[in-house]
Amino acid sequence: MPSKKSVAPTPALTAEQFKTSVVKHLRTTLGTYEEKASKQAWNKALAAAINEFVFEGVSRTRKTHANVGARAVHYLSLEFLMGRLMSNNLQNLGLYSVAEEALKSLGLEIADVLEEEPDMALGNGGLGRLAACFIDSMATLSIPAVGYGIHYEHGLFRQEFHKGRQVERPDQWREFGNPWEICRPESAQVIKLYGYVETVYEQGKLSKVWHPGRTIRAIPWDIPVVGYGGQNVNVLRLWESRADKFFDWDVFNSGGYVDAYSESVEAETISKVLYPNDETDAGKELRLIQQYFFSAASIADVMRRYKAANGEDLANFAKLNAMQLNDTHPAIAIPELMRVLVDEENFAWDEAWAMTRETFSYTNHTLLPEALEKWSLKLIEKVLPRHMEIILEINSRFLTQEVETMWPGNNDIKRKLSIVEEGAEQMIRMGNLSVIGSHTVNGVAQIHSDLVKKDLFPEFDALWPNKFVNVTNGITPRRWMKACNPRLSALIEQHIDTDWPRYLEKLTGLKPLADDQAFQDSFMAVKHENKVDFVKEIKTLTGVDVSADAIFDVQIKRLHEYKRQHLNLLHIMALYRRVLIDPNYDMHPRVFIFGAKAAPGYKIAKEIIFAINKVAEKINNDRRINDKIKVVFLPNYRVSLAEKLIPAADVSEQISLAGKEASGTGNMKLALNGAITIGTMDGANIEIAEEAGSDNVVIFGMEVDDVVALKNKGYHPADYYRSNEELKAVLDWLEGDFFTPGEPGLLAEVKRNLVESDPFMVLPDFESYCEAHQKIDALYRDKKAWAKAAILNTASLAKFNSDRSIQDYAQNIWHVKGVEAKS
Ligand code: GPQ
């Protein structure tokens, strides 16, 4: 037996002491008492008791980091999809069992109390959740780091289904307060917008003065990010917009009370709501203002902290501060830092530019053209007149110096690399700005990083061969295994060190057990228990009865055509049809589980949701198929629901068109928890197959080269429709009223889209996908083979620990080291 090491400290705290603290907070912080308290009050009392440790940690960490003068990371992201914090904080502090016991002695189940916490859904999907995993890892690795974002009043909408259609409802995560955040009015900033730029000559020197048309206050809210082990606690600083307190007094005093008020409503609009578009560029003025608002506030905050520690001399600014741009959403920070250095700090352009480039690095998360942000030049000029000048200056120097030197006289290349896209309307390409203003650019999985170089930015790669690197994404094993799958965690801890959540490589210690009958039985017993729990969840959420003995086949992610939820649907319909044709059709019972939100304005995505719901309704109520197939679409998919579902999943659907999914991270969470991937050679699926072994994943479909070849040859979806009898039958099925009795044609748009355009090549992959599902079915029926493959997935996934991703960033991009906070 290996030695049992643990990172999480066993706190010198008994359950009795913790109980006393919770009760004290119930009475003094919540103003209630045991006999009367609601679950919600208990939840808040528990949070207050936990916070006694958390906020100590914040101060301890801040002091340590202020004293050492190490380079710090600032992770700028418009999204942080945090989910709930309580269970994670308890786990990371090593207080979970103490809290569980304390609550038990008060007659409470910890699970019930945890359920009271709303999700912090300040993000759309993968990009936002990645930011959340990354700040967990930075805290765990003791890296001096701050996450910067927006304190949205409403996070991602709550999804309901009305007669099978998605309906969006506002998210109210802060309706009853948020115990984890602290407002820091002493660190507020004033942000300028609109107005004009004046050119001033003074003592032979030309300078620019921006006279803003209005100003907004940015108020920071700090959310502690507890590292594993509890020693290091970083913060996530989220900015809320408020009317500038100086702005409206005149109007107010001259009797314009209502005008003053509407002014403030407008200012507060900036942090009102998260844009629910995932991977599409909304191009709206308010969105640009959101981007600038939080970028400018964050830069001002970094400046203030630098000066407090180092004085007015900014010579070491770039050496001590790294800023990571999470996609191009905060790219406006590049000209903002230039503005601060040149206009406010009086640096010469070249020196300011060198500092800016040393500060920024940029992560690209997609190749989809509709997601590559462009802003109308006119709009930027109106909202940020000085920034527009600076962007044009950056561009002109870049084109006339760097591009001209490399490709003299080549206007085609200049046109391509220019930050300004010429056309009916001039547009500012935020991707080009980000590449030009950063020292390093990374993609998020190996294949994606290769394609960023090859297809998206080939000339930039030729110009700066070392600028483009890969950092494969990761997920935090604390939330995505230890906290969400306690049964599996307990089982593996019988065999490996208990510090595996910190050193995930230790999971390889399970490999020798993959063939061990007893371990296989225990592993699959855990899966079964998790499924039994989730059966109840499905019943509560959808009213559908499913069996824990069926295969739980799971596709959870945003609804996007490129992710191909409709490919999954076509296969389900094909299976259904086979069973109708032959009631003895041989298959292991399957439950197909979907979770997905569609952007409110994304029509076809919403039609796909509707189609899945209608097909589900029909199949679930069709006695003829004898419960062989069930289909459930769980409403309001979110982090806390993922935490319940992932431990219960058997099959992980990762079926994007090759070349379209930059990485994926749900694929990692599901495989780590012992689900078998059915997937295309796309994003991180490729690396998962490499790590887990190609026998332990089921790969199907076209690869990137095949996709390119088919596109070049000319893709005609109707050919596939006509030549596959089963495919034709299921597509035609969508047209009548079989799934929408009495209302023919309601699903016809989905068919039309596939047969007439099929932009993500669903039809050519259909056959291969069906065959892959046959393999899944056969493998599942071989209980030993399945258990072995599932164990090998869990045992092989260490690479996808977000700690490893962060170590890569720290070493290769940020050049920072961890600094452990001392008690
Ligand atoms: N991603 Cl550009 C998003 O979730 N939202 C976005 O706006 C963009 C990308 C995802 C991407 O689709 C996934 O493949 C990645 O795993 C994820 O970002 C994190 O890198």
Residues whose N, C-alpha, C, O or C-beta is under 5 A from the ligand:
A	BS01	GPQ	G125 G126 L127 L130 D278 E279 H365 T366 A371 V444 E661 A662 S663 G664 T665
